[in-house]
C-alpha cells in the first residue's frame, strides 16, 4: 500500500512538472486594419493562431457568441503553419464564423477572416451587396498584406494556403479557385424563379439593382479573380450557383474542393447551389446535413438574448443541434485541409 502511494505521488509530481514545462496551447487573436488604396477600400482582417501565452482579465470579456476565450495579441507560434483565408456570408462579418476559425486553429492552422466592406451587419451599403467580385479581391489583398507583414511572414507557410467561405463567401472561394460566373444568366434567374434568393433577410430590396445599368456595365469588366496561391477550398452552403451553367466555368478550379450543403436551406437551396457546384466540379467532395438544418446553422452559437433578438438567424428548430453540426463541420474542414495542405 505504501509503495503504491509513493508511486502514485511521484506520478502526480511528474504530471504537474510536465504541465509546467509544456503550457497549454491557446488561441491568439489580432486585428489588422488594412487599406486597399487601389480600390479605396478598407479590408479589416481578424487573425487567429496558436499561442502559448496565458489569458488575462481583459481576454475574458463576454461575447454574444459561444466560443473559447482568446489571447489578444498573444505571442506567435515558433514554426511556420498553413494559412486559411475565411470569407463570411452576405451581411455577416469577420467574427460570425469565429467558432470555425477556433476549431481550425486547434487543428494546427492560422486563420484570417476579412470584413467585406459594405456587406457586413454593421455597414450595409446596398450596391456592395451585389458587387460580388469585390470579395475575392478583398481576400487576395489581405493575403498579400499578411505575407508581407513583418511578424506573420515568419509564421505563414506561403506554399500551404487554403480558403474557406460560407454562403456568398462560398461563392467567393469558388471565384478564388478560378470559377467564372455568368452574370446575365444569374440575373435572369433572379428575375424569375430565384427572386427570393436575391431578397436576402440581411438587406431586403436588392432586386432593384437587377436593372441598374451602371452595375450591369461593371459586371462586364470584372478583373480576374483566381488566386493561384490558394491550393485548397472549402465551401459551406455556397450561393450564386445558378450563375454557373457549364462545367467549363469551373474547369479552372483544379485544386481540391470540399462542398457542404444544408438539406433544408431556403436561402441557397442545395439543388441549385451546393449540389449544383458539386455536379459541375467532378473532383469535389460533398457532404450534406440532413433534416431541418437550414442556411444559418453554420453561424455561431449565440446567447439566449441574441437568439431571442434574431431568431431566424440564431435559433434553430428543436430537432437541430447547432453545436453538434459545428462539431461535424469543423471535423470535415480540419481533416480536409490537413490532407491537402500537409508538407510535401
Buried (B, 14 or more C-beta within 10 A) or exposed (E): EEEEEEEEEEEEEEEEEEEEEEEEEBBBBBEBEBEBEEEEBBBBBBBBBBBBBEBEEEBEEEBBBBBBBBBBEBEBBEEBBBBBBBBBBBBBBBBBBBBBBBBBBBBBBBBBBBBBBBBBBEBBEEBBBBBBBBBBBBBBBBBBBBBEBEEBEEBBBEEBBBBBBBBBBBBBBBBBBBBBBBBEBBBBBBEEEBEEBBBBEBBEEBBEBBEEEEBBEBBEEBEEBBBEBBBBBBBBBBBBBBBBBEEEBBBEBEBBBBBBBBBBBEBBBBEBBBBBBBBBBEEBBBBBBEEBBBBBBBBBBBBEEBBEEBEEBBBBEEEBBBEEBBEEBBEBBBEBBBEBBEEE
